[in-house]
């Protein structure tokens, strides 16, 4: 784990290299001491497949990009830690 941050960027970042290849594949971003975003590269190709967004320390949204095209194929929305809606997105041609 590596924690970074500076005066013009008050949100510290924690990075993890889960497969020990020298590249971060899990990145946590904190805002005012609370987790605000987690980016996950689960297949270790250098592109994130999952982005988790937190509000007030609670999971609010998860974007899924399993094909790594850079656009979410589906988005899960949460309230009070419970899934309330899943939105499927069609890829652009």
C-alpha distances in whole Angstrom, upper triangle without the diagonal:
4,7,10,13,17,21,22,19,18,16,12,10,6,5,5,7,10,12,11,13,12,11,9,11,10,9,10,13,14,18,19,17,17,15,17,16,14,14,14,15,17,19,17,19,17,19,18,20,19,18,19,20,20,23,23,20,22,22,24,24,23,24,24,24,25,27,24,27,25,27,27,29,29,28,27,28,28,29,28,26,29,29,32,33,32,33,33,33,36,35,36,39
4,6,10,14,17,18,16,15,13,10,8,5,5,7,9,12,15,13,15,12,12,9,12,11,10,10,12,13,16,18,16,17,15,17,16,14,15,15,17,19,21,18,20,18,19,18,21,20,19,19,20,20,23,23,21,23,23,25,25,24,24,25,25,26,28,25,27,25,27,27,30,30,28,29,29,29,30,29,27,30,31,34,34,33,34,34,34,36,35,36,39
4,7,11,14,15,12,12,10,6,5,5,7,10,13,15,18,17,18,15,15,12,14,12,10,9,10,10,13,14,12,14,13,15,14,14,15,17,18,21,23,21,22,20,21,19,22,21,19,19,19,19,21,21,18,21,21,24,24,23,24,25,26,27,29,26,28,26,28,27,30,30,28,28,28,28,29,28,26,29,30,33,33,32,33,34,34,36,35,37,39
4,7,11,12,9,10,9,5,5,7,9,12,15,18,20,19,20,16,15,13,16,14,11,11,10,10,13,14,13,15,14,15,15,15,16,18,19,22,24,22,23,20,21,20,23,22,19,19,19,19,21,21,20,22,23,24,24,24,24,26,26,28,29,26,28,25,27,27,30,30,28,29,29,28,30,29,28,31,31,34,34,33,34,34,34,36,35,36,38
4,7,8,6,6,6,4,7,9,12,15,18,21,24,23,23,20,18,16,18,17,13,12,10,10,11,12,12,14,14,14,15,16,17,20,22,24,27,24,25,22,22,21,24,23,20,20,19,19,20,20,19,22,23,24,24,24,25,27,27,29,31,28,29,26,27,28,31,31,29,29,29,28,29,29,28,31,32,34,34,33,34,35,34,37,35,36,39
4,6,5,6,8,8,10,13,15,19,22,25,27,26,26,23,21,19,22,20,17,16,13,13,13,13,14,16,17,17,18,19,20,23,25,28,30,28,28,25,25,24,27,26,23,23,22,22,22,22,22,25,26,27,27,27,28,30,30,33,34,30,31,28,30,30,34,34,31,32,31,31,32,31,31,34,35,36,37,36,36,37,37,39,38,38,41
4,5,6,9,10,13,16,19,22,25,28,31,30,30,27,25,23,25,23,20,18,15,14,13,13,14,17,18,18,20,21,23,26,28,31,33,31,32,28,28,27,30,28,25,25,23,23,23,22,22,26,27,27,28,29,29,32,32,35,36,33,33,30,31,32,36,35,33,33,32,32,32,32,32,35,36,37,38,37,37,39,38,40,39,39,42
4,6,9,11,13,17,19,23,25,28,31,30,30,27,25,22,24,23,19,18,15,14,13,13,15,18,18,17,18,21,22,25,27,30,32,30,30,27,26,25,28,27,24,24,22,22,22,22,22,25,26,26,27,27,28,30,30,33,34,31,31,28,29,30,33,33,31,32,31,31,31,32,31,34,35,36,36,36,35,37,35,38,36,36,39
4,6,7,10,13,16,19,22,25,28,27,27,24,22,19,21,19,15,14,11,11,10,11,13,14,15,14,15,17,18,21,23,27,29,27,27,24,23,22,25,23,20,20,18,18,19,19,19,22,23,23,23,24,24,27,27,30,31,28,28,25,26,27,30,30,28,28,28,28,28,28,28,31,31,33,33,32,32,33,32,35,34,34,37
4,6,9,13,16,19,23,25,28,28,28,25,23,20,22,19,16,14,10,9,7,8,9,12,13,13,14,17,18,22,24,27,30,28,29,25,25,23,26,24,21,20,18,17,17,17,17,20,21,22,23,24,25,27,28,31,32,29,30,27,28,28,31,30,28,28,27,26,27,26,26,29,30,32,32,32,32,34,33,36,35,36,39
4,6,10,13,16,20,22,25,25,26,23,21,17,19,16,12,10,6,5,5,7,8,9,9,9,11,13,15,18,21,24,26,25,26,22,22,20,22,20,17,16,14,14,14,14,14,17,18,19,19,20,21,24,25,27,29,26,27,24,25,24,28,27,24,25,24,23,24,23,23,26,27,28,29,29,29,31,30,33,32,33,36
4,7,10,13,17,19,22,22,23,20,18,15,17,14,11,8,6,5,7,9,8,10,10,10,11,12,14,17,19,22,25,23,24,21,21,19,22,20,17,16,15,15,16,16,15,18,18,20,21,21,22,24,25,27,29,26,27,24,25,25,29,28,25,25,25,24,25,25,24,27,28,30,30,30,30,32,31,34,33,34,37
4,6,10,13,16,19,18,19,17,15,11,13,10,7,6,5,6,9,12,10,11,9,10,10,10,11,13,16,18,21,19,21,17,18,16,19,17,15,14,14,14,16,17,15,17,17,19,19,19,19,21,22,24,26,23,24,21,23,23,26,25,23,24,24,23,25,24,23,26,26,28,29,28,28,30,29,32,31,32,35
4,7,10,13,16,15,17,15,13,9,11,8,6,5,7,8,12,14,12,12,10,12,11,9,11,12,14,17,19,17,19,17,17,15,18,16,15,14,15,15,18,18,16,18,17,20,20,19,20,21,22,23,25,22,25,22,24,23,26,26,24,24,24,23,25,24,22,25,26,29,29,28,29,30,30,32,31,33,36
4,7,10,12,12,13,11,9,6,7,6,5,6,9,11,15,17,16,15,13,14,12,10,10,10,12,14,16,14,16,13,14,13,16,15,14,15,16,17,20,21,18,20,19,21,20,19,19,20,20,21,23,20,22,20,22,22,25,25,23,24,25,24,26,26,24,26,26,29,29,28,29,29,29,31,30,31,34
4,6,9,9,11,9,8,5,6,5,6,9,12,14,18,20,18,18,15,16,14,11,10,10,11,12,14,12,15,13,14,13,15,15,15,15,18,19,22,23,20,21,20,22,21,19,20,20,20,20,22,20,23,21,23,23,25,25,24,24,25,25,27,27,24,26,26,30,29,28,29,29,29,31,30,32,34
4,6,5,7,7,6,5,5,7,9,12,15,18,22,24,22,21,18,19,17,14,12,11,10,11,12,9,12,11,13,13,15,16,16,18,20,22,25,26,23,24,22,25,23,21,21,20,20,19,21,19,22,21,23,23,25,25,25,25,27,27,30,30,27,29,28,31,31,29,30,30,30,31,30,32,34
4,6,8,9,9,8,7,7,11,13,17,19,23,26,23,22,19,20,18,14,13,10,10,9,11,9,12,12,14,14,15,15,16,17,20,22,25,26,23,23,22,24,23,20,20,19,19,18,20,19,22,21,24,23,24,25,24,24,26,26,29,29,25,27,27,30,30,28,29,29,29,31,30,32,34
4,6,8,9,9,8,10,14,16,20,23,27,29,27,26,23,24,21,17,15,12,10,10,10,8,11,12,14,14,16,17,19,20,23,25,29,30,27,27,25,27,26,23,22,21,20,19,20,18,22,22,24,24,25,26,26,26,29,29,32,32,28,30,29,33,32,30,31,30,30,31,30,32,34
4,6,7,9,9,12,14,17,20,23,27,29,27,26,24,25,22,19,17,15,13,13,13,10,13,13,16,17,18,19,21,22,25,27,30,31,28,29,27,30,28,25,25,24,23,22,23,21,24,24,27,27,28,29,29,29,32,32,34,34,31,33,32,36,35,33,34,33,33,34,33,35,36
4,6,8,9,12,15,18,21,24,28,30,29,28,25,26,23,19,17,15,12,13,12,9,11,11,14,15,18,19,21,23,26,28,31,33,30,30,28,30,29,26,25,23,22,21,21,19,22,22,25,26,27,28,29,30,32,33,36,36,33,34,33,36,36,33,34,33,32,33,31,33,34
4,7,9,12,14,17,19,22,26,28,26,26,24,24,21,19,16,15,13,15,14,11,12,11,14,16,18,20,21,23,25,27,30,32,29,30,28,30,28,26,25,24,23,22,23,20,23,22,25,26,28,29,29,30,32,33,36,36,33,35,34,37,36,34,34,33,33,34,32,33,35
4,6,9,11,14,16,20,23,26,25,24,21,21,18,15,13,12,10,12,12,9,10,8,11,12,15,16,17,19,22,24,27,29,26,27,25,27,25,22,21,21,19,19,20,17,19,19,22,22,25,26,26,27,29,30,33,33,30,32,31,34,33,31,31,30,29,30,28,30,31
4,6,7,10,13,16,20,22,21,20,17,18,15,12,10,9,8,11,12,9,11,8,10,10,13,14,14,16,18,20,23,25,22,23,22,23,22,19,19,18,18,18,19,16,19,17,20,20,23,24,23,24,26,26,29,29,26,28,28,31,30,28,28,28,27,29,27,29,31
4,7,10,13,17,20,23,21,20,17,17,14,10,8,6,5,7,9,6,9,7,8,8,10,11,12,14,16,18,22,24,21,22,19,21,19,16,16,15,15,15,16,14,17,16,18,18,20,20,20,21,23,24,27,27,24,26,25,28,27,25,25,25,24,26,25,27,29
4,7,10,13,17,20,18,17,13,14,10,7,6,5,6,8,11,10,12,10,11,9,11,10,10,11,14,15,19,20,18,18,16,18,17,14,15,15,15,15,18,15,18,16,18,17,20,20,19,19,21,21,24,24,21,23,22,25,25,23,24,24,24,26,25,27,30
4,7,10,13,16,15,14,11,11,8,6,5,7,9,12,14,13,14,12,12,10,12,11,10,10,12,13,17,18,16,17,15,17,16,14,15,15,16,17,19,17,19,17,18,18,21,20,19,19,20,20,23,23,21,23,23,25,25,24,24,25,25,27,26,28,30
4,7,10,13,11,10,7,8,6,5,7,9,12,14,17,16,18,16,15,12,14,12,10,9,10,11,14,15,12,14,13,15,15,14,15,16,18,19,22,19,21,19,20,19,22,21,19,19,19,19,20,20,18,21,21,24,24,23,24,25,25,28,27,29,32
4,7,10,9,8,6,6,5,6,9,12,15,17,20,19,20,18,17,14,16,14,11,10,10,10,12,13,11,13,13,15,15,15,16,18,19,21,24,21,22,19,20,19,23,22,19,19,19,19,20,20,19,22,22,24,24,24,24,26,26,28,28,29,32
4,7,6,5,4,5,7,9,12,15,18,21,24,23,24,21,21,18,20,17,14,12,11,10,11,11,9,12,13,15,16,16,18,21,22,25,27,24,26,23,23,22,25,24,21,21,20,19,20,19,18,22,22,24,25,25,26,28,28,31,31,32,35
4,5,5,6,6,9,12,15,18,21,24,27,26,27,24,23,20,22,19,16,14,12,10,10,10,10,13,14,15,16,18,19,22,24,27,29,26,28,24,24,23,27,25,22,22,20,19,20,19,19,22,23,25,25,26,26,29,29,32,32,33,36
4,6,8,9,12,15,18,21,25,27,30,29,31,28,27,24,26,23,19,17,15,12,12,10,10,14,16,17,19,21,23,26,28,30,33,30,31,28,28,27,30,29,25,25,23,21,21,20,20,24,25,27,28,29,29,32,32,35,35,36,40
4,7,9,12,14,17,20,23,25,29,28,29,27,26,23,25,22,19,17,15,12,12,10,9,13,15,17,19,20,23,25,27,30,32,30,31,28,28,27,30,28,25,24,23,21,21,19,19,23,25,26,28,28,30,32,32,36,36,37,41
4,6,9,12,15,18,21,23,27,26,28,25,24,21,22,19,16,13,11,9,9,7,6,9,11,13,16,17,20,22,25,27,30,28,29,26,26,24,27,25,22,21,19,17,17,16,15,19,21,23,24,25,26,29,29,33,33,35,38
4,6,8,12,14,18,19,23,22,24,22,21,18,19,16,13,10,9,6,8,8,6,8,9,11,13,14,16,19,21,23,26,24,26,23,23,21,24,22,19,18,17,15,16,15,14,17,19,21,22,22,24,26,26,30,30,32,35
4,7,10,14,17,19,23,22,24,21,19,16,17,14,11,8,6,5,6,8,7,8,9,10,11,12,14,17,19,22,24,22,23,20,20,18,21,20,17,16,15,14,15,15,14,17,18,19,20,20,21,23,23,27,27,28,32
4,7,10,13,16,19,19,20,17,16,12,14,11,7,6,5,6,9,11,10,10,9,10,10,10,11,14,16,18,21,18,20,17,17,15,18,17,14,14,14,14,16,16,15,17,17,19,19,19,19,21,21,24,24,26,29
4,7,10,12,15,15,17,15,13,10,11,8,6,5,7,8,12,14,12,12,10,12,11,9,11,12,14,16,18,16,18,16,16,15,17,16,14,14,15,15,17,18,15,18,17,20,20,19,20,21,21,24,23,25,28
4,7,9,12,12,13,11,9,6,8,6,5,6,9,11,15,17,15,15,13,14,12,10,10,10,11,13,15,13,15,13,14,13,15,15,14,15,16,17,20,21,18,20,19,21,21,19,19,20,19,22,21,23,26
4,6,9,9,11,10,8,5,6,5,6,8,12,14,18,20,18,17,15,16,14,11,10,10,10,11,13,11,14,13,14,13,15,15,15,15,17,18,21,22,19,20,19,22,21,19,20,19,20,22,21,23,26
4,6,5,7,6,6,4,5,7,9,12,15,18,21,24,22,21,18,19,17,14,12,11,10,10,11,9,13,12,14,14,15,16,16,18,20,21,25,25,22,23,22,25,23,21,21,20,20,22,20,22,24
4,6,8,9,9,7,7,8,11,13,17,19,23,25,23,22,19,20,18,14,13,11,11,9,11,11,14,14,16,15,16,16,17,18,20,21,25,25,22,23,21,24,23,20,21,20,21,22,21,24,25
4,6,8,8,9,8,10,14,16,20,23,26,29,26,25,22,23,21,17,16,13,11,9,10,10,13,14,16,16,16,18,19,20,23,25,28,29,26,26,24,27,26,23,23,21,21,22,21,23,25
4,6,7,8,9,12,14,17,20,23,27,29,26,26,23,25,22,19,17,15,13,12,13,11,14,15,17,18,19,20,21,22,25,26,30,30,27,28,27,29,28,25,25,24,24,24,23,25,26
4,6,8,9,13,15,18,21,24,28,31,28,28,25,26,23,20,17,15,13,11,11,9,12,13,16,17,18,20,21,23,26,28,31,32,29,30,28,30,29,26,25,24,23,23,21,22,23
4,7,9,12,14,17,20,23,26,29,26,26,24,24,22,19,17,15,13,13,12,9,12,12,15,16,18,20,21,23,25,27,30,31,28,30,28,30,28,26,25,24,23,23,21,22,24
4,6,9,11,14,17,20,24,27,25,24,21,22,19,16,13,12,9,10,10,6,9,8,11,12,14,16,17,19,22,24,27,29,26,27,25,27,25,22,22,20,19,20,17,19,21
4,6,7,11,14,17,20,23,21,21,18,18,15,12,10,9,7,9,10,7,10,8,10,10,13,14,14,16,19,20,24,25,22,23,21,24,22,19,19,18,17,19,17,19,21
4,7,10,13,17,20,23,21,20,17,17,14,10,8,6,5,5,7,6,9,8,9,8,10,11,12,14,17,18,22,24,21,21,19,21,19,16,16,15,15,16,15,18,20
4,7,10,13,17,20,18,16,13,13,10,7,6,5,6,8,11,9,12,10,11,8,10,10,10,11,13,15,18,20,17,18,16,18,17,14,15,14,15,17,16,19,22
4,7,10,13,17,15,14,11,11,8,6,5,7,9,11,14,12,14,11,11,9,12,11,9,10,12,13,17,18,16,17,15,17,16,14,15,15,15,18,18,20,23
4,7,10,13,11,10,7,8,6,4,6,9,12,14,17,15,17,15,14,12,14,12,10,9,10,11,13,15,12,14,13,15,15,14,15,16,17,20,20,23,26
4,7,10,9,8,6,6,5,6,8,12,14,17,20,18,19,16,15,13,16,14,11,10,10,10,12,13,12,14,13,15,15,14,15,17,18,21,22,24,27
4,7,6,5,4,5,7,9,12,15,18,20,23,22,23,20,19,17,19,17,14,12,11,9,10,11,10,13,13,15,16,16,18,20,21,25,25,27,31
4,5,5,6,6,9,12,15,18,21,24,26,25,26,23,22,19,22,19,16,14,12,10,10,10,11,13,14,15,16,18,19,22,23,26,27,29,33
4,6,8,9,12,15,18,21,24,27,30,28,29,26,25,23,25,23,19,17,15,12,11,10,11,15,16,17,19,21,22,25,26,30,31,33,36
4,7,9,12,14,17,20,23,25,28,27,28,25,25,22,25,22,19,17,15,12,12,10,10,14,16,17,19,21,22,25,26,30,31,33,36
4,6,9,12,15,18,21,23,27,26,27,25,23,21,22,19,16,14,11,9,8,7,6,10,12,14,16,17,19,22,24,28,29,31,35
4,6,8,12,14,18,20,23,22,24,21,20,17,19,16,12,10,9,6,8,8,6,9,9,12,13,14,16,19,20,24,25,28,31
4,7,10,14,17,19,22,22,23,20,18,15,17,14,10,8,6,5,6,8,7,9,9,10,11,12,14,17,18,22,23,25,29
4,7,10,13,16,19,18,19,17,15,12,13,10,7,5,5,6,9,11,10,10,9,10,10,10,11,13,15,18,19,22,25
4,6,10,12,15,15,16,14,13,9,11,8,6,5,7,8,12,14,12,12,10,12,11,9,10,12,13,17,17,20,23
4,7,10,12,12,13,11,9,6,8,6,4,7,9,12,15,17,15,15,13,14,12,10,10,10,10,14,14,16,20
4,6,9,9,11,10,8,5,6,5,6,8,12,14,18,20,17,17,14,16,14,11,10,10,10,12,13,16,18
4,6,5,7,7,6,5,5,7,9,12,15,18,21,24,21,21,18,19,17,14,13,11,10,12,11,13,16
4,6,8,9,9,8,7,9,12,14,17,20,23,25,23,22,19,21,19,15,15,12,12,13,12,15,17
4,6,8,9,9,8,11,14,17,20,23,27,29,26,26,23,24,21,18,17,14,13,13,11,13,15
4,5,8,9,10,12,14,17,20,23,27,29,26,26,23,25,22,19,18,16,14,14,12,14,15
4,6,8,9,12,15,18,21,24,28,30,28,27,25,26,23,19,17,15,13,12,9,11,12
4,7,9,12,13,17,19,22,25,28,26,26,23,24,22,19,17,15,13,13,11,11,14
4,6,9,10,14,16,20,23,26,24,24,21,21,18,15,13,12,9,10,8,9,12
4,5,7,10,13,16,20,23,21,20,17,18,15,12,10,9,7,9,9,11,14
4,7,10,14,17,21,23,21,20,17,17,14,11,9,6,5,7,7,10,13
4,7,10,13,17,20,18,17,13,14,10,7,5,4,6,9,10,13,17
4,7,10,14,16,15,14,11,11,8,6,5,7,8,12,13,16,19
4,7,10,13,11,10,7,8,6,4,6,9,11,15,17,20,23
4,7,10,9,8,6,6,5,6,8,11,14,17,19,22,25
4,7,6,5,4,5,7,9,12,15,17,21,23,26,29
4,5,5,7,7,9,12,15,18,21,24,26,29,32
4,6,9,9,13,15,18,21,24,28,30,32,36
4,7,9,12,14,17,20,22,26,28,31,34
4,6,9,12,15,18,21,24,27,30,33
4,6,8,11,14,17,21,23,26,29
4,7,10,14,17,20,23,26,29
4,7,10,13,16,19,22,25
4,7,10,13,16,19,22
4,6,10,13,16,19
4,7,10,13,16
4,6,9,12
4,7,9
4,6
4
